[in-house]
């Protein structure tokens, strides 16, 4: 089957993360992203792709910090709230019924219900195509014990993964997909 070039992301199952930032006035913002990846071990760098008009990018430009919250399947429904385009400085974490938790190394909060988190300081940004690739230097990392397997890796069966558009992988063993509500 031949696909259009723009369809290529449908070939890649990606973990969903929620990036939290704060405005100049300290009001939290949260938004889900699936175009994301570790970049380097030394220095420890992480990157994600963001629409340049997004509040996330505005806050990172102003404050230079963000937290990457790794979410599990149990937070799938909250992603619909977090992806809604609310007015600037409208706290999406509260709207989604999630809990802010103080980060260790940066000012933006972590999401308490997240399975893991990566706290970052802006290292570099690059305009690529119609998005900005945001690179953060990793300052602190944490994971909940129940999400960590004995061999030192995350439990991928609990991970929320984005397939394409409104589809998320909900059962990795049997490759079942669920349309977002």
C-alpha positions as CSV (number, residue, x, y, z in Angstrom):
1,X,0.0,0.0,0.0
2,X,1.4,3.4,-1.0
3,X,0.7,6.3,1.4
4,X,1.1,10.1,1.0
5,X,4.3,11.5,2.5
6,X,2.3,13.2,5.3
7,X,1.0,9.8,6.5
8,X,4.4,8.7,7.7
9,X,3.6,9.3,11.4
10,X,0.9,6.6,11.2
11,X,3.7,4.1,10.8
12,X,5.3,4.9,14.1
13,X,3.7,4.2,17.5
14,X,4.9,6.9,19.9
15,X,4.7,7.4,23.7
16,X,2.4,10.2,24.8
17,X,3.9,12.7,27.1
18,X,2.4,15.8,28.7
19,X,4.7,18.8,28.7
20,X,4.1,21.2,31.6
21,X,5.3,24.8,31.6
22,X,4.4,28.1,33.4
23,X,3.6,31.6,32.2
24,X,5.6,34.6,33.4
25,X,3.0,35.0,36.1
26,X,3.5,31.4,37.3
27,X,0.3,29.9,35.9
28,X,0.7,26.2,34.8
29,X,0.1,25.0,31.3
30,X,-0.1,21.3,30.2
31,X,-0.4,19.8,26.7
32,X,0.1,16.3,25.2
33,X,2.7,15.6,22.6
34,X,3.8,12.4,20.8
35,X,6.5,13.7,18.5
36,X,9.3,13.3,21.2
37,X,12.5,11.5,21.8
38,X,15.7,11.2,23.8
39,X,18.5,12.8,21.8
40,X,21.8,12.4,23.7
41,X,23.3,10.6,26.7
42,X,26.1,13.1,27.3
43,X,25.0,15.7,27.8
44,X,21.5,14.3,28.6
45,X,19.2,15.9,26.1
46,X,15.5,15.3,25.3
47,X,13.5,16.8,22.4
48,X,9.9,17.3,21.2
49,X,8.2,18.9,18.3
50,X,5.8,21.8,19.1
51,X,3.6,24.1,17.0
52,X,5.1,27.5,17.2
53,X,1.7,29.1,18.0
54,X,1.3,26.8,21.0
55,X,1.2,28.2,24.6
56,X,3.8,25.6,25.5
57,X,6.4,27.2,23.2
58,X,5.4,30.7,24.4
59,X,6.1,29.7,28.0
60,X,9.3,27.9,27.2
61,X,10.6,30.9,25.3
62,X,9.7,33.1,28.3
63,X,11.0,30.9,31.1
64,X,13.4,28.4,29.6
65,X,12.1,25.4,31.5
66,X,9.6,22.5,31.1
67,X,8.7,19.1,32.5
68,X,8.0,16.0,30.4
69,X,5.4,13.9,32.2
70,X,5.2,10.3,30.9
71,X,1.6,9.2,31.1
72,X,-0.1,5.8,31.4
73,X,-3.2,4.4,29.8
74,X,-5.1,5.4,32.9
75,X,-4.8,9.1,31.8
76,X,-6.1,8.6,28.3
77,X,-9.4,10.4,28.8
78,X,-7.6,13.4,30.3
79,X,-5.6,13.9,27.1
80,X,-8.8,15.2,25.4
81,X,-9.1,17.9,28.0
82,X,-5.3,18.8,27.8
83,X,-5.4,19.0,24.0
84,X,-8.3,21.5,24.0
85,X,-7.3,25.0,23.0
86,X,-8.1,27.0,26.1
87,X,-7.3,30.7,26.5
88,X,-3.7,31.6,27.5
89,X,-3.1,31.1,31.2
90,X,-6.1,28.8,31.7
91,X,-4.8,26.0,33.8
92,X,-5.3,22.8,31.9
93,X,-4.0,20.6,34.7
94,X,-6.9,21.8,36.9
95,X,-9.4,21.5,34.0
96,X,-8.3,17.8,33.5
97,X,-8.7,17.1,37.3
98,X,-5.0,16.3,37.6
99,X,-2.7,17.4,40.5
100,X,0.3,19.7,40.3
101,X,3.3,18.5,42.2
102,X,6.5,20.6,42.8
103,X,9.3,19.7,40.5
104,X,12.9,19.2,42.0
105,X,15.0,21.3,39.5
106,X,12.6,23.6,37.6
107,X,9.7,25.9,38.3
108,X,7.0,24.3,36.1
109,X,5.1,21.6,38.1
110,X,5.1,17.9,37.5
111,X,1.8,16.1,37.2
112,X,1.4,13.8,40.2
113,X,-0.6,11.2,38.3
114,X,2.2,10.8,35.7
115,X,4.2,7.5,35.7
116,X,7.5,9.2,35.2
117,X,8.9,12.7,34.5
118,X,11.9,14.5,33.0
119,X,12.7,18.0,34.2
120,X,14.4,20.1,31.5
121,X,16.0,23.5,30.9
122,X,15.9,24.8,27.3
123,X,19.1,24.0,25.5
124,X,18.2,24.9,21.9
125,X,15.3,25.3,19.5
126,X,15.2,24.7,15.8
127,X,12.5,25.6,13.3
128,X,11.9,22.5,11.2
129,X,9.1,22.4,8.7
130,X,5.9,23.7,10.4
131,X,7.1,23.0,13.9
132,X,9.8,24.0,16.4
133,X,12.0,21.2,17.7
134,X,12.6,22.0,21.3
135,X,15.7,20.5,23.0
136,X,16.0,20.4,26.7
137,X,19.0,19.6,28.9
138,X,17.8,17.0,31.4
139,X,18.2,18.2,35.0
140,X,16.2,15.6,37.0
141,X,14.4,12.3,36.2
142,X,12.0,10.2,38.2
143,X,9.7,7.2,37.8
144,X,7.1,5.6,40.1
145,X,8.1,2.2,41.4
146,X,5.1,0.5,39.9
147,X,6.0,1.7,36.4
148,X,9.6,0.4,36.7
149,X,10.3,-3.2,35.7
150,X,13.0,-5.3,37.5
151,X,15.5,-4.9,34.6
152,X,15.5,-1.2,34.8
153,X,13.0,-0.3,32.1
154,X,9.5,1.2,32.1
155,X,6.5,-1.1,31.9
156,X,5.4,-0.5,28.3
157,X,2.1,-2.3,28.8
158,X,1.1,0.6,31.0
159,X,2.3,3.3,28.6
160,X,-0.2,5.4,26.6
161,X,1.0,5.4,23.0
162,X,-0.3,7.5,20.1
163,X,-0.9,5.8,16.7
164,X,-2.4,8.5,14.6
165,X,-5.1,11.2,14.8
166,X,-7.6,10.0,17.3
167,X,-6.2,6.4,17.7
168,X,-4.2,5.2,20.7
169,X,-2.7,1.8,21.4
170,X,-4.5,0.4,24.4
171,X,-3.3,-3.3,24.4
172,X,0.2,-3.7,23.1
173,X,0.1,-7.5,23.4
174,X,-2.8,-7.9,21.1
175,X,-2.4,-4.7,19.1
176,X,-5.8,-3.4,19.9
177,X,-6.5,0.3,19.1
178,X,-9.1,2.6,20.6
179,X,-10.6,5.6,18.9
180,X,-10.4,8.6,21.2
181,X,-13.8,9.7,22.6
